[in-house]
Amino acid sequence: MKIVVALDSFKGCLTAEEACEAAREGILSVKGDAEVVCVPLSDGGEGLVSCFLRMGKARVVRVRVHGPLMEEVTAEYAVSEGGETAYMEMASACGLMLVPMDRRNPMEATTYGLGEMMMDAVKRGVKHIVLGIGGSATCDAGMGMLEALGCDSWLNDEEVRWRPLNRRAPRRLTDVPHVGKAMCPTSVLTVACDVNNPLYGVEGAAYVFAPQKGATPEQVELLDQRLRAFAKATEAMGIATPEDAFHPGAGAAGGLGYALLTYLRADLKQGIEVVLDACRFEEMLQGADMVITGEGCSDVQTTHGKVAAGVVWRAQRLGVKTVLMSGQIKDREALLSYGFDCLCCINEGDARPVAELMRTEVAKANIKRTCQRMMNHFIRPKNGRN
């Protein structure tokens, strides 16, 4: 029997690796001869780089850059063995996790450090950057990144400018072959994006995400105005069309998606699709009897580009049964309608407080117990044989 375990992290509780290993132990404790293939996954946010490190030979690169509030931080990314491809998470340079709760302020936070990290990769000879843009502290539409890349000589309008840094990168990314507006038709920037929001408006970067980053209602309105002004200025220069501001993912990471799309001609894809393509997930599903996927909390948002949605869509195409196993499950009918064959809550029947259930060892034990129960349910003797 072959079972593929393809779990996301259980945020605040378990890494994807820890969750997959707990599931594997549970399965093998009941079905010792099962072939269990563990595929820890990420949807483009936290854990993207580690996903690619696990998939093949790559090395970690560390570089000093400016963080969200222009403090120095050490960012990490990975470079493939041949040096052709870099795998990055923007959160490593300008993530919300880098800013203390009492200092979170998207009016000031910048993506400048991301530009420095990208430039570092270009100097190393990288030709293709795969970039995850989840977990940002910013809402600057990528203008900090553009400044670090030397693409900002026109950014002198206080209506759209975040903060005058008076810095210049030693080399312009747009001067590097195949990068920037004049890049070759095959994009050298693949962006893993886990949201479809537009740049501005009630569903845009400011209104939807800025409050989570510390913005007040008044600041949200001002940020939205800045995003609109930035889009209009970009359109006036002929770099973008009005439709680009509403491209799915333009509002991701505080509008960073828009800058990557328009100025650097990036290819914006759903994060989970980028990851599943890179790990050749459909090859892993060949001959599988079941795939188990899941996350900390599953609800209707799970069907909108999250890890589990990507997994079940590919499993359905190959006729592989898909079990959704999560810490909490809501909107059960919507999830079943989407295509999951079975829903399993690892905390079912456990009345302990949430804080206790989220302890690492408790969550591991509950995943293991759930998989044991699952195996006992699905593996039944047929004509006296397993």
N, C-alpha and C positions, 0 to 999 in steps of 0.2 A: 504494500500500500504506500502510495506517495502523497505526502501532504506538504503544501507550500505555506509557510507562515510569513506573511507580509504585513507587518504591523508598523504603524507610526509611533512616535513617542506618546506616552501618557503624560501630558504636560504637568510639570510640578511634582511628578511622581516617579516615572520611569523613562529611561532613554528607550529608543526603538530597539536597540540591541538587547537591553535588559528584558524588555517585554517579550521579544522573540525567543530568548533563551528560556524564560520561564514557561512559555507555551511548549517549547520543544521537550523540556523535562516532563511536563504533564502528559504529553502524547506518548512518549517512550515508556513512561511508567506503566501504561496500560497496554500499548502495542509496541513491544520492544524491537520488533523487526521492521518497523515502519521506516520508510525513507523520508526524513524530515528536512526540507530545504528552507533555511531561514534567510529572509530578505528584509532586513531593517530598512524602512523607507522614510522619505521626507517629501513634503509637498512644495519645497522651494524655500522654506524658511529655515529655522533652526535644524541643523543636522545635515544640510545638503552636502557640505564638503566631506564630512565623514562618510556619507553614502558613496561618494565617488572614490574615496580612498579605499573603501572596502572592495570596490568592484575591480580594481586592477592596480598595477604598479604606478604609484605616484608618490611624490615627496611633498612634505609640508614646507612652506616658505613663510617666514616671519618678517614683518616689515614695520618700522615705526611710522605712524601716520598721525594726523590730527583727528581726534574724536568728535562726537556731536557738538560739544561746546568748545572746540578748538584746543582741548588739552591733548597732550601726547599719549597715545595708546599703542600697544603692539597688536597688529592685525595679522591673522593667519589665513592663508589660502593654500591650495594644492596645485602642483604642476605635474602634468603627465610625464612619464619616463622619457619620452622623446622630446619633451619641452615644447610641444606644439600647442597644448591646451592648458588653460588655467581654470580651476574651479573655485569660485568665490561665493561668500555670503556677505552682502552689504552690511549686515548686522555686526560683522566682526570689526568694522571701522566706525559705523555710525548707528549702532543698534540701541534700542531703548534700554536694554540691560546694562549699558555703559553709563547711564545717567541715574543718579540717586533720585528717589521719589520726590524729594523737596526741591530738586533743580530741573525737573522736566518742563521744558518750554519750547514747543515747536516754532515759536516766533523767532527763536535764536538758533535752534539746532541746525546743523549743516551737513551736507553730504560730501564736503570737501575731502575727507579722508578716503572715501571710496575712490575718488578720482586719483588720489595719490597711490592707492593700492593697484588700480588698473594700470597706471603709468609704470609702476614698478614691474608689472608683468610684461608690458610691452618692451621695456628695456632689456628684459631677459630673453627676448626673441619669441614670445608667445604670439601665435597667430589667431587663436580662437579663445574667447572667454565665455565660460558658462557661468552665469551670475544669478544667484538667488536673492530676491529683494524683499523677503519677509522680515518682520521684527524691527522696523526702523523707528528711530526717535524723531524723525524729520518730517517737515512738510514744506520743503523749499523747492519742489519741482525739479530737483536735480541741479539747481543752479550752482551749488557749492561744488559738485562734481565737475561741472563744465568749467568753472574757474580753475580748478586744480589741473585740468587737462589743457588749459590755455585757450579755451573756446569762448571766452567771456568778454572780449574787448568791447563789445557793444553794451554790456550790462551796466549802464550808468544811469539808469532811470530809477530814482528812489521809490517809485510806485511799485516796481517789481523786484528791486534788489533787496536781498535779505540783510547782508552786512558787508561793508567794504573791507575786504581782507588785504588789499594792496599786495597780493602775492602773485607770482607768476611761476608756473611749472617750468623747469629748465628746458622743456621740449614740448611742443604741441602734439597732442594725440592726432589731430587732423593732418599733421605733416607726416605721420607715419604711413607707409604704403598700406593700402587696403583698409584703412580705418577712417571713420568720420563720414562726412557728407559724400565724399568722392570715393567711397569704398567700393570694392568689387561686388558684383551681384550676389555672391554667396556671402551671407552675413557672417562677420567674425564675432558677433555678439549674440549669444543665445540667452534670453532672460527667462528664468523660471519664476513665474508669477502665480500667486494663489488666489487673486481676487480679480474681478472684472469691472471694477468701478471706473467711471470716467474721471477726467482731471478735476472738473469743478461742477458746481450745482449741488442740489440736496443729496445726491448719491455720490458726490465726489470726495476727493481726498480730505478736504478740510472738515466737512460736515460729518462724515462717517468715521474717520480715523483720528482726527486731531484731538478730540476730547479724551481719547485713550492715552494720549501722549502729554496730557497736562494742560490743554488749551481751555480757556474760559469761553462762554458763549460769544462774548464780544470779540475775542481773538479768532474764533472760528470764522466769523463773518469777514474779518480783515484778511485772514489767510485765504479765504475763498476769492476775495477781490484780487489779491496778489496773483493767485493761480490764473484767474481770468486774464489779468493784464499781461502776464507772462505768455499766455497762449496767443493773445492778440499781437504782441510784439514779435513773436516767432512767426506767426502767419504773415505779418507785414513784410518780413524779410524774405518770404518765399520758401522758408525752410519747412513749413507745415501747412496743412489745409485745415479749415475749421472742423472737419470730420475727425482729425487726428486726436483732438481733445476728448472725443467720445469713443476712441478705440478701446476695446476691452483691455483693462489693465493699465490704462494711461494714468489712473489715479493711484496706482499701487505705490507703496512706500512714500507717501506724501507727494505724489506727482513725479517721482523719479522715473516711473515707467514712461511718462510722456517725453522726458528729455532723452532717454535711451532710444525711444522709438523714432523721434524726429531728428535729433542732432547726430546720433550715432547709428541710425538705421538698424537698430537691433530687431531681432526676431523675438517677439513676446509670445511665450507659450505657457500653457498651464504647467505649473511646477511639477506635478506628479507625472505628466506625460514626458517631460524632459528626463526625469529620473528613470521611469520605466523603459523608455527607449534606450537609455545608456546602459542599463543592466540587462538588456535583452530579456525582459520579463516573460514574454510569450514563449521563449525557448524553455525557460524554467517551468512553465505550466504544462509543457508537453508530457503527457502520460500521468498527470496529477489526478488524484481522486477527489481532492478537496483543497481549497485555499482558505486560509483564515486571515482576515484583515481586521483592522480596528484602530481605536484611538482612545483618548481619555473620555471624551463625551461625544456621542453620535446623535445628530438630529437632522433636520431637513437641510441645514447648511453643509452637511457631509456630502450631499449629492452635488454640490457646486464646486467641483474641482479639488476636493480633498483626496487624501491618499486612498481611502476606501472606495471612493467613486471610480478612480482610475483602475483600481484592481478589479472590481466587479465587472466593469465594462469589458476589460480584456478577457477575463475568465468566462464571461457569457459567450463571447465569440468562439471560444474553444469548447464550450459545453462543460465547464468545470464548476462544480458546486461551490458556492461562496458563503462562508459564515462570517458574520460581522460580530466581533467580540470587543466590547468596550466597557469602560468603567461606569458609564451612565448611558442609557439609551432613551431618547425621546422621539416623538413623531414616528412611532413604530409602523403605522400604515404607510406613510410616505417612503420609509426605507424599504419595506417589503415590496412596494410597488416599483421601486427603482430597480429591483432585481436581486437583492440579497435573499438567499434561500433560507437563512436561519439567523436570528438575532440572539446573542448571548450577553447578558450583563454579568460581569465578573463579581459584582457585589450583591447579586440576588440572594436574598435570605440572610444577609449579614447586616444586623441592626446597629453596628458600631457607628460612632460619629464619623462624619466625612473626614475630619482631620486624621483620625486613626486609619481609615480606609486608604488614605493617600500616603501613608508611610510606605517606603520602598519595600520593606520585607513583607508587609501585609498585602500589598498589591501583587507582588510576585507569587505569594502563596495562593491568592485568589485566582490568578490567571492559571496557575498550575492545576488547581482544583477544578476550574471550569473546563479545562481541556481534558482532564480525566473523565469528567462527567460526559463530555461531548463524545469521547471515544467509546465509552460504555454504551452510549445511546446509538451511535452510528454503526459500530462494529458488532454485529450480531451473528451468531452461527447460522450458516446456510447448509442444510443437509448434513448437519453435524460437523461442519468445517468452518473456520474463520475466513 
